[in-house]
Amino acid sequence: MMEVRLQEQGDEITLLKSSLADALRTIRLHDQLLPLLKQQLIAVNPASARVLNQVCCSDGSPGSRKLSSSSAYDVIPHPATSELSDSVVTKANGHIGSPVSLKQRPRAATLDRWTQTEAPLPGQDTWQDRVPLHRRVQSLQLEDALPSGQPVAEGTRAKLHRVPVEEPIQPTTIRGLQRDDFQDGSCSPEELGSPSGSLRTSEQNLSAPRSAPLTPIHKGEKKKLVRRNSEKLVNPEKQRKRLDKKAASSANLLIRSSSLENRTKEIVASAGSPGSRRGTYNQEQSIKMFIRGRPITMYIPSNILNYEDLKMEPPSERLELDWVYGYRGRDCRANLYFLPTGEAVYFIACVVVLYHIKNRTQRHYTNHTDCVRCLTLHPDKVRVASGQTAGVDKDGKPCVYIWNSTTLDTLQQIGLGTFQRGVGSVAFSFADSGAFLCVIDDSNEHMMSVWDCSKGTKHAEVKNTNEAVFAVEFNLSDSSNIITCGKSHVYFWTLSAGQFTKKQGIFGKHKKPKFIQCFVFSLTGDVLTGDSEGNILTWGKSAADVKTLGKGAKETLQIIRQTRAHEGSVFTLCTLQGGGLLSGGGKDRKIIRWSADLAPERECEIPENYGAVRTIADVDGEELLVGTTRNAILRGTFSDGFVAIVQGHVDEMWGLATHPSQNIFLTCGHDRQVCLWNTEEHKLDWCITLEEYGLCADFCPNGSVVSVGLNTGRWLALDLLTREVVFESTDGNEQLSVMRYSPDGSFLAVGSHDNFIYIYNVTESGRRYIRSGKCNGHSSFITHLDWSKDGKYIMSNSGDYEILYWDITAGCKLLRNRFESKDREWASYTCVLGFHVMGVWLEGSDGTDINALCRSHSERMVAVADDFCKVHLFQYPCPKPKAPSHKYRGHGSHVTNVCFTHSDSHLLSMGGKDTCILQWRVTGGGGVESRERLASVSSTSPYTSSPEPGTS
């Protein structure tokens, strides 16, 4: 419903803007031609404007305004003009009579504020002495007011003949028209400065056949013009330019719109017309981009001579997935297996990772288009099946991929377009060597289906339950028997002739647990379940109760044994080769080894900071792999303990910063953890936990200190070696969104959600900070900012799509003239709005679709993090809309940040809700600079040397 209302409002706004554009164009045309008409009337007779005004008033025209009594004298009449007025007399019948000499009487000066005049000079006549203008002069046509040879469109002539003369003629109008004549080439500058030039221009303009013969205007004594009604003066030239800009803006808005359907979320780019420019520049070019209907003007740098000829190409560099940090254990089960190749297979985001635990290398299966939710291993220990959720785009439909773990080739795609919301559980059959695959989706009914693995066809399907389903498995000895468990249920299914029959497990005298978390098969074929009460339940068949249920009674599946195992839930069960059993606890974080008859043998407890046990994989009967609820994978034994081989964040991440000279980077997020990672060794160097969660970070240029901005307005400076807080401060009471050191490390800029940028002087190698100023001017929260290379200026973006520039050395002064910053060079480029990165915005973006971007240190490429789980790589600069790029998937949530390492050898991207950090290797690329690539569009390069702002 809201979309329909927004669409209707968008249509209404478009129609209103169309009407406004038409009206402004009409006003513009009238405003251009009306002064010409007035000028010619005054050239014929200075009193004609007043006479024409009297005629309009006598006709009852309600829109006409009485001209000021001084308006006819804003241009002092020449004596020759007085002779003309004396020689024209209108008779009662309207015909022109013979010349009559009139005696001129001096006119008394008036002191009225609105009609202030001066006493006439000797030889000047007053309007009382003038006779009415001849009707032929009153009905002067449009052609009489235009220069000779200038045609007029028929529609324009019909409209302008009805326009009354309403406003006084100001000296500025005459001067403006003279400038227009000079620009049109009708006269030279020398002619404009001389009376003869004025004469020549007037004669050219009055050469039409309908104009009356004029007495030549001779040179006369120049007298300083007296400006009348100074309180109400309006410069027509400035007003005309202002109307031109308004009309052009409205016209561009309508012309550039792609469709009404996309009007509410649209980015439109249009090149601005040349115009006057401040300083030493003579012509100005700007690009206007619209986000949610708001215009954003960006000025074209001086080194781009021909913007339209620029060609946008994808960069020669490309990205390859190098390493994946993290593991999804917080909300997924049975997602860790050990392969005969020595690799642990698990998943996070859209990537299935194969990690060699001894060689410490990774391989990646990346065919998934959205988050992987489940995983299972084929009985041959080679094939793997992985299921995904529904995605944010058309490619992200839930399905299951069966693929080869050795070659990483996809063997079969199962159920594309069949499952709803996502795939929750998958399992291969065992008795027939994995010929079938059972899948349970995430629909309301949790549909269960069985598929032929080799053909990819559906064999049977049934509604499972409306409650949550946690696990599914085939019976080890009979592929027609399937067991599922979940919230308050255990179901035993039998598949026969394509039809399912269901039996529910009977709890009997035992307390019914809220959740059945997991189950396995014992060597005897019994089913062992782990529940939320901390018990391991053994299920078996019992004879039919004929006495109670009668002759039609059937055998039931009941609990035959209950074993107390853990305090809290039993999250996972794992069978060992010798018949033993491993169980993992939730609340107690214990791993217990049981004998075949469920007698406890050994136990150990994993460290608290890793969370509870989520899943267990057997390596060789002694060594284990343990996945935890805090997204870590541990490796170890009962005797030696466990160490983490995979770690990651456990909540949404936003803060990312790379070291200025070392291969390390820092992350922070909503889990209140600040982590320092090593890109070469692919490991976590250290991790600390804060009282509040971090949202942004930046390294001091000397590399010894890193600053972290928190959600409360507080920020910390941490020593990298000691991990101690060397300084802390608070700016406002809202969250901080960006921290950025100046290139030389002498300043720190802190961007906040309270709309301010706080500036600090930095001393003692980043260990002492003194606030020196505050940038006040944004009308919304700060999103991104960058320093200039000289460390004197800041460019900043805000939540309402503003681009502002600041002079920090001048006391955090806001630079009102943004045109002066168009040629400034920036030490970094992370602002998502700007001329050099305008092309990264996709058509239809709403202003929040791009979360972050980062320019490489070589200034040849720019990486972009968007809301659609994609990482883009553009060439830099990319100032034209719809610039091509390389797109990379891997994240399963909005990508919150991207950053290049100090040598541009790798790119780091950070997911939001998927808690995943992807490390990309930058490959390819040559030594050709991007500016040279852009310059190759034509034989004449559009680039030239770029002068410094403010220099001539």
Stockholm file with secondary structure:
# STOCKHOLM 1.0

chainA/1-952         MMEVRLQEQGDEITLLKSSLADALRTIRLHDQLLPLLKQQLIAVNPASARVLNQVCCSDGSPGSRKLSSSSAYDVIPHPATSELSDSVVTKANGHIGSPVSLKQRPRAATLDRWTQTEAPLPGQDTWQDRVPLHRRVQSLQLEDALPSGQPVAEGTRAKLHRVPVEEPIQPTTIRGLQRDDFQDGSCSPEELGSPSGSLRTSEQNLSAPRSAPLTPIHKGEKKKLVRRNSEKLVNPEKQRKRLDKKAASSANLLIRSSSLENRTKEIVASAGSPGSRRGTYNQEQSIKMFIRGRPITMYIPSNILNYEDLKMEPPSERLELDWVYGYRGRDCRANLYFLPTGEAVYFIACVVVLYHIKNRTQRHYTNHTDCVRCLTLHPDKVRVASGQTAGVDKDGKPCVYIWNSTTLDTLQQIGLGTFQRGVGSVAFSFADSGAFLCVIDDSNEHMMSVWDCSKGTKHAEVKNTNEAVFAVEFNLSDSSNIITCGKSHVYFWTLSAGQFTKKQGIFGKHKKPKFIQCFVFSLTGDVLTGDSEGNILTWGKSAADVKTLGKGAKETLQIIRQTRAHEGSVFTLCTLQGGGLLSGGGKDRKIIRWSADLAPERECEIPENYGAVRTIADVDGEELLVGTTRNAILRGTFSDGFVAIVQGHVDEMWGLATHPSQNIFLTCGHDRQVCLWNTEEHKLDWCITLEEYGLCADFCPNGSVVSVGLNTGRWLALDLLTREVVFESTDGNEQLSVMRYSPDGSFLAVGSHDNFIYIYNVTESGRRYIRSGKCNGHSSFITHLDWSKDGKYIMSNSGDYEILYWDITAGCKLLRNRFESKDREWASYTCVLGFHVMGVWLEGSDGTDINALCRSHSERMVAVADDFCKVHLFQYPCPKPKAPSHKYRGHGSHVTNVCFTHSDSHLLSMGGKDTCILQWRVTGGGGVESRERLASVSSTSPYTSSPEPGTS
#=GR chainA/1-952 SS CHHHHHHHHHHHHHHHHHHHHHHHHHHHHHHHHHHHHHHHHHHHCTTHHHHHHHHHHHTTCTTCCCCCTTGGGSSCCCHHHHHHHHTCCBCTTSCBCCCCCCCCCCCCCCCCSSSCCCCCCTTCCCGGGCCCCCHHHHTCCHHHHSCTTCCCCHHHHHHHTTCCCCSCCCHHHHHHHHHHHHHHTSSCHHHHTSHHHHHHHHHHHTCSTTSCCCCCCCCCCCCCCCCCCGGGCCCHHHHHHHHHHHHHHHHHHHHTCCCSTTTTSCCCEEECCCCCCSTTCSCCCEEEEEETTEEEEEECCTTBSCGGGCCCCCCSEEEEEEEEECCCCSSCCSCCEECTTSEEEEEETTEEEEEETTTTEEEEECCCSSCEEEEEECTTSSEEEEEEBCCSSTTCCCCEEEEETTTCCEEEEECTTTSSSBEEEEEECSTTSSCEEEEEESSTTCCEEEEETTTTEEEEEECCCSSCEEEEEECSSCTTEEEEEEBTEEEEEEEETTEEEEEECBCTTSCCCSBEEEEEECTTSCEEEEETTSEEEEEEEECCCHHHHCTTCCCEEEEEEEEECCSSCEEEEEECTTSCEEEEESSSCEEEEECTTSCEEEEEECCGGGCSEEEEEESSSSCEEEEETTSCEEEEETTTEEEEEECCCSSCEEEEEECSSSSEEEEEETTSEEEEEETTTTEEEEEEECSSCEEEEEECTTSSEEEEEETTSEEEEEETTTCCEEEEEECSSSCEEEEEECTTSSEEEEEETTSEEEEEEEETTTTEEEEEEEEECCSSCEEEEEEBTTSSEEEEEETTCCEEEEESTTTSEECSCGGGGTTCCBSCCCCSSSGGGGGGSCTTCCSSSEEEEEECTTSSEEEEEETTSEEEEEESCCCSTTCCCEEEECCSSCEEEEEECTTSSEEEEEESTTCCEEEEEEEECCSCCHHHHHHTTSSSCSBCCCCCTTCC
#=GC SS_cons         CHHHHHHHHHHHHHHHHHHHHHHHHHHHHHHHHHHHHHHHHHHHCTTHHHHHHHHHHHTTCTTCCCCCTTGGGSSCCCHHHHHHHHTCCBCTTSCBCCCCCCCCCCCCCCCCSSSCCCCCCTTCCCGGGCCCCCHHHHTCCHHHHSCTTCCCCHHHHHHHTTCCCCSCCCHHHHHHHHHHHHHHTSSCHHHHTSHHHHHHHHHHHTCSTTSCCCCCCCCCCCCCCCCCCGGGCCCHHHHHHHHHHHHHHHHHHHHTCCCSTTTTSCCCEEECCCCCCSTTCSCCCEEEEEETTEEEEEECCTTBSCGGGCCCCCCSEEEEEEEEECCCCSSCCSCCEECTTSEEEEEETTEEEEEETTTTEEEEECCCSSCEEEEEECTTSSEEEEEEBCCSSTTCCCCEEEEETTTCCEEEEECTTTSSSBEEEEEECSTTSSCEEEEEESSTTCCEEEEETTTTEEEEEECCCSSCEEEEEECSSCTTEEEEEEBTEEEEEEEETTEEEEEECBCTTSCCCSBEEEEEECTTSCEEEEETTSEEEEEEEECCCHHHHCTTCCCEEEEEEEEECCSSCEEEEEECTTSCEEEEESSSCEEEEECTTSCEEEEEECCGGGCSEEEEEESSSSCEEEEETTSCEEEEETTTEEEEEECCCSSCEEEEEECSSSSEEEEEETTSEEEEEETTTTEEEEEEECSSCEEEEEECTTSSEEEEEETTSEEEEEETTTCCEEEEEECSSSCEEEEEECTTSSEEEEEETTSEEEEEEEETTTTEEEEEEEEECCSSCEEEEEEBTTSSEEEEEETTCCEEEEESTTTSEECSCGGGGTTCCBSCCCCSSSGGGGGGSCTTCCSSSEEEEEECTTSSEEEEEETTSEEEEEESCCCSTTCCCEEEECCSSCEEEEEECTTSSEEEEEESTTCCEEEEEEEECCSCCHHHHHHTTSSSCSBCCCCCTTCC
//
